[in-house]
Amino acid sequence: MRYYLYLIIIISVFTLVACGGQQEIEDTPETFAGARFVRTEKVAIGNIERVLNYSGQVRFEQAINIVPSMPGRIERIYVREGQNVSENQILARIDQNSLEQAELNFTIAERNFERALSLLEDGAIDQRSFEEIELMMQAAKNAFEFASDNLLVRAPFAGTITSVNFKENETYSPMNPMGLFRIINNNNIYLEVNVSNVDVRMLRLRQRANVRFDDVEIVGFVSFISPENDMMTGLNRVRVEFQGFNRLLRNNMFVHVEFIPEYRNDVLIIPRTALVGEDMVIKFKTIGDCPYDRNGRAEFRRIKIGMEDRHFIEVLEGLSEGEFVIIEGNSGLEDGAAVVEFGS
């Protein structure tokens, strides 16, 4: 056993000496005295995904401004910001004077209607006059019922009150777009993404989508692709749904979305950091044929790029499996420059 160990050591030393001798013939040590240190990566066979990067906006399925149709003075407000409420819970009360006025108008209109009915039976008024009075009575009745239904402001669904926009005794008007309250429910959340015409052709329903924000990554899917373009932006609205993480997301916040419309297995790939231009990489060319020699030369190579993802690039032409490309220290490097790989 010891004999084989000695044999391996002797062969290794011989190889290193041989490689060193070959380097001295081709490049003197002075050649690499000012060489740049670089880091390399081997061109390899791997898998890659086509990634479409977009910014998406979080949307809550239930998030509205509560805009009561009844104007008037706000008599009471029963909730505060941040309070959780149940469906149909009373949130506020409008001044009852509005209801009392509507009730008075209905009472007067109802009496006029009864009097007109008696006059019609006696032939004192014609049918047309009677119908006009009847319409006035019906309008007053509708106004009274409307006031009765809207005197109390109720929650349209269970959720959280995120803003209270008026104070007690202030006069509320339905013309205010902010409404009296804003309420949200984060049980059902989705993302809205505006996608270009070129990219939307690659998307399909149920297709995977990666959602990232802060240090969190969620796997979602495409649930809706709009059949029309937005008139202002010319983009296409795409909806992405997912499960969980509701407590981490806020309505209207922006997140990063990656669509994965295509992937390829067993293709030639290199790290994205190897690129020094749109289609240029720098190959690490060793001095001579010695596999242990980490002194080398920078050799520029133009490549044909295929699919790209966040970390890797598919190489269609220009490189071969097993070659080395420079991935660190390649910025500003000139063709033919002396380089030394880290760790040599």
C-alpha positions in Angstrom: 0.0 0.0 0.0 2.8 2.4 0.9 4.5 1.6 -2.4 1.5 2.8 -4.4 1.3 6.0 -2.3 4.9 6.8 -3.1 4.3 6.1 -6.7 1.4 8.6 -6.9 3.5 11.3 -5.2 6.4 10.8 -7.6 4.0 11.0 -10.7 2.4 14.1 -9.4 5.7 15.9 -8.8 7.0 14.9 -12.2 3.8 16.3 -13.8 4.2 19.6 -12.0 7.8 19.9 -12.9 7.1 19.1 -16.5 4.3 21.7 -16.6 6.6 24.3 -15.0 9.3 23.7 -17.6 6.8 24.1 -20.4 5.6 27.5 -19.0 9.2 28.8 -18.8 9.7 28.1 -22.5 6.5 30.0 -23.6 6.2 32.8 -21.0 8.8 34.0 -18.5 7.8 34.7 -14.9 8.2 38.4 -15.6 5.3 38.2 -18.1 2.9 37.4 -15.3 4.3 39.8 -12.7 1.6 42.4 -13.4 -1.1 39.9 -14.5 -4.6 40.4 -13.3 -6.2 37.9 -11.0 -9.4 36.5 -12.3 -12.0 33.8 -11.4 -13.2 31.3 -14.0 -16.0 28.9 -14.6 -16.1 25.8 -16.8 -18.5 25.8 -19.8 -20.9 23.0 -18.9 -24.1 21.2 -19.8 -27.1 22.2 -17.7 -30.7 23.3 -17.6 -32.1 26.8 -18.2 -35.4 28.6 -18.0 -36.6 31.6 -20.1 -37.5 34.3 -17.6 -39.8 37.4 -18.2 -39.2 40.0 -15.5 -42.0 42.4 -14.5 -43.2 44.5 -11.7 -46.6 43.5 -10.3 -49.0 45.3 -8.0 -50.8 43.6 -5.1 -54.6 43.8 -5.2 -57.0 42.8 -2.5 -60.2 41.2 -4.0 -62.2 43.2 -1.4 -61.0 46.7 -0.9 -63.4 49.6 -1.3 -64.3 53.1 -0.2 -67.6 53.1 1.6 -69.6 55.9 0.0 -73.1 56.2 1.5 -75.6 57.7 -0.8 -77.3 59.7 2.0 -75.8 63.2 2.5 -76.1 64.9 5.9 -74.4 65.5 9.2 -72.5 62.6 10.8 -74.2 62.0 14.1 -72.1 59.1 15.4 -69.0 57.1 14.3 -68.8 53.7 15.9 -65.4 52.4 14.6 -61.8 53.5 14.5 -58.9 52.9 12.0 -57.4 49.4 12.2 -60.6 47.9 13.8 -61.8 44.6 12.4 -65.6 44.5 11.7 -68.1 41.9 10.7 -70.4 42.0 7.6 -73.4 44.3 8.1 -71.9 45.8 11.3 -73.0 49.4 11.9 -70.1 51.8 11.3 -71.8 55.2 11.5 -75.1 57.0 11.8 -76.3 60.0 9.7 -78.2 62.8 11.4 -81.9 61.8 11.8 -83.1 65.2 10.6 -82.7 64.0 7.0 -84.9 61.0 7.7 -87.5 63.2 9.5 -87.7 65.6 6.6 -88.1 62.7 4.1 -90.8 61.2 6.3 -92.6 64.6 6.5 -92.5 64.9 2.7 -93.9 61.4 2.3 -96.7 62.1 4.7 -97.8 65.2 2.9 -97.6 63.5 -0.5 -99.6 60.6 0.8 -102.4 62.9 2.0 -102.4 64.7 -1.4 -102.7 61.4 -3.1 -105.7 60.3 -1.0 -107.4 63.7 -1.6 -106.8 63.4 -5.4 -108.2 59.9 -5.4 -111.5 61.2 -3.9 -111.6 64.0 -6.3 -111.0 61.6 -9.2 -114.0 59.5 -8.1 -116.2 62.6 -7.9 -115.0 63.7 -11.4 -113.4 66.9 -10.0 -110.0 66.2 -11.6 -109.0 64.3 -14.8 -106.9 61.1 -14.9 -103.8 62.9 -16.0 -103.7 65.2 -13.0 -104.3 62.3 -10.7 -101.4 60.3 -12.2 -99.1 63.3 -11.7 -100.0 63.4 -8.0 -99.6 59.7 -7.7 -96.1 59.9 -9.2 -95.2 62.6 -6.7 -96.4 60.4 -3.8 -94.4 57.5 -5.1 -91.2 59.6 -5.4 -91.6 60.8 -1.8 -92.2 57.3 -0.6 -89.0 56.1 -2.4 -87.0 59.0 -0.8 -88.3 58.1 2.6 -87.4 54.4 2.2 -84.0 55.3 0.8 -83.3 57.6 3.8 -84.4 54.8 6.2 -82.1 52.3 4.6 -79.1 54.7 4.5 -79.4 56.4 7.8 -77.2 53.7 9.3 -73.9 53.0 7.4 -73.0 49.3 7.5 -69.9 47.2 6.5 -70.5 45.6 3.1 -68.3 42.7 4.1 -66.1 41.5 7.0 -62.7 43.2 7.0 -60.5 45.9 8.5 -61.2 49.6 8.6 -58.1 51.2 7.1 -59.2 54.9 7.2 -61.9 57.0 8.8 -62.2 60.1 6.6 -64.8 62.2 8.6 -65.4 63.2 12.2 -68.6 63.3 14.1 -70.7 66.5 13.4 -69.0 67.0 10.1 -71.2 67.2 7.0 -70.8 64.3 4.6 -71.5 64.4 0.9 -71.6 61.4 -1.5 -69.7 63.7 -4.0 -66.5 63.0 -1.9 -64.7 60.2 -3.7 -62.8 59.2 -0.5 -66.1 58.1 1.0 -66.8 57.9 4.7 -64.6 54.8 5.4 -62.2 52.5 3.6 -62.4 48.8 4.3 -60.3 45.9 3.1 -60.2 42.1 3.4 -57.0 40.3 2.7 -58.4 36.8 2.5 -58.3 36.8 -1.3 -55.2 38.5 -2.9 -53.9 38.6 -6.4 -51.3 40.4 -8.5 -52.0 42.6 -11.5 -49.1 42.7 -14.0 -49.0 44.8 -17.2 -47.3 42.7 -19.9 -46.0 43.7 -23.3 -47.6 42.4 -26.6 -44.5 40.4 -27.4 -44.3 38.7 -24.0 -48.0 38.1 -23.5 -48.0 35.7 -26.5 -45.7 33.4 -24.5 -48.0 33.2 -21.5 -50.6 30.5 -20.8 -53.2 30.0 -18.1 -52.0 28.0 -15.1 -48.4 28.9 -16.1 -45.9 29.2 -13.3 -44.9 32.7 -12.0 -42.3 33.4 -9.3 -43.2 36.3 -7.0 -40.4 38.0 -5.0 -40.3 40.8 -2.4 -37.8 41.5 0.3 -36.3 38.0 1.0 -39.5 36.1 0.3 -40.2 34.1 -2.8 -43.7 32.7 -3.6 -44.7 30.4 -6.5 -47.9 31.5 -8.2 -49.7 30.9 -11.4 -51.3 32.9 -14.2 -55.1 32.9 -13.7 -56.2 35.5 -16.3 -54.9 37.1 -19.4 -56.9 40.1 -20.7 -58.0 39.7 -24.4 -57.5 43.5 -24.9 -54.8 46.1 -24.6 -55.0 49.0 -22.2 -56.0 52.1 -24.2 -53.4 54.3 -22.4 -50.4 52.1 -22.1 -50.9 49.5 -24.9 -50.0 46.8 -22.4 -52.0 43.6 -21.5 -53.4 43.0 -18.0 -52.3 39.6 -16.5 -53.6 38.3 -13.2 -51.4 36.1 -11.0 -52.8 34.2 -8.0 -51.0 32.3 -5.2 -51.7 30.8 -1.8 -50.6 32.1 1.6 -48.3 35.0 2.7 -51.4 37.3 3.1 -50.1 38.9 6.3 -46.8 39.9 4.5 -48.5 41.7 1.6 -50.1 45.1 1.5 -52.7 46.3 -0.9 -51.2 48.3 -3.8 -47.6 47.3 -2.9 -45.2 46.4 -5.8 -43.4 43.1 -6.1 -41.1 41.5 -8.6 -42.7 38.9 -10.9 -40.9 36.3 -13.0 -42.9 34.4 -15.6 -41.4 31.1 -16.8 -42.9 30.4 -20.2 -40.2 28.0 -21.5 -37.3 25.9 -20.2 -34.6 23.7 -21.8 -32.6 20.8 -20.4 -29.1 19.5 -21.3 -27.9 22.7 -23.1 -24.5 24.5 -23.0 -24.6 27.2 -20.3 -22.3 29.8 -18.8 -22.9 32.3 -15.9 -24.3 35.7 -16.9 -21.3 37.4 -15.3 -19.2 36.0 -18.1 -20.7 38.5 -20.5 -18.6 41.6 -21.2 -20.9 42.9 -24.0 -24.1 41.9 -25.7 -22.5 38.8 -27.2 -18.9 38.7 -26.0 -17.1 36.6 -23.4 -13.5 36.3 -22.4 -12.1 32.8 -22.5 -9.3 31.8 -20.1 -6.6 30.3 -22.3 -3.9 28.3 -20.4 -0.3 28.5 -21.5 0.5 25.2 -23.2 -1.4 22.0 -22.6 -0.7 21.6 -18.9 -4.0 21.0 -17.0 -2.4 22.4 -13.8 -1.2 25.7 -15.1 -3.4 28.6 -13.9 -1.4 31.3 -15.7 -3.0 32.2 -18.9 -4.1 34.7 -21.5 -7.4 36.5 -22.0 -9.0 35.5 -25.3 -12.1 37.3 -26.5 -14.9 35.1 -28.0 -18.1 36.2 -29.7 -20.9 33.9 -28.9 -24.5 33.3 -30.1 -26.9 33.5 -27.2 -30.0 31.4 -26.8 -32.2 31.4 -23.7 -31.4 33.5 -20.6 -32.5 33.3 -17.0 -31.5 35.1 -13.8 -28.2 33.3 -13.4 -27.2 31.6 -16.7 -27.0 32.0 -20.5 -27.5 29.4 -23.1 -24.6 29.3 -25.6 -25.6 28.2 -29.1 -22.2 28.9 -30.8 -18.7 30.1 -29.9 -17.8 27.9 -27.0 -17.3 24.2 -26.3 -18.0 22.1 -23.2 -15.0 22.0 -20.9 -13.5 25.4 -21.8 -13.1 28.1 -19.2 -14.6 31.6 -19.3 -13.6 34.5 -17.0 -16.5 35.5 -14.7 -14.7 37.9 -12.3 -12.0 40.4 -13.1 -13.1 40.6 -16.8 -14.2 44.2 -16.7 -11.8 46.3 -18.8 -9.6 43.3 -19.6 -7.9 43.5 -23.0 -7.6 40.7 -25.5 -4.4 38.7 -25.0 -3.7 40.2 -21.5 -1.9 38.0 -19.0 -4.2 36.6 -16.3 -3.8 34.4 -13.3 -6.7 32.4 -11.8 -7.5 32.8 -8.2 -5.8 30.2 -6.0 -3.0 29.4 -8.5 
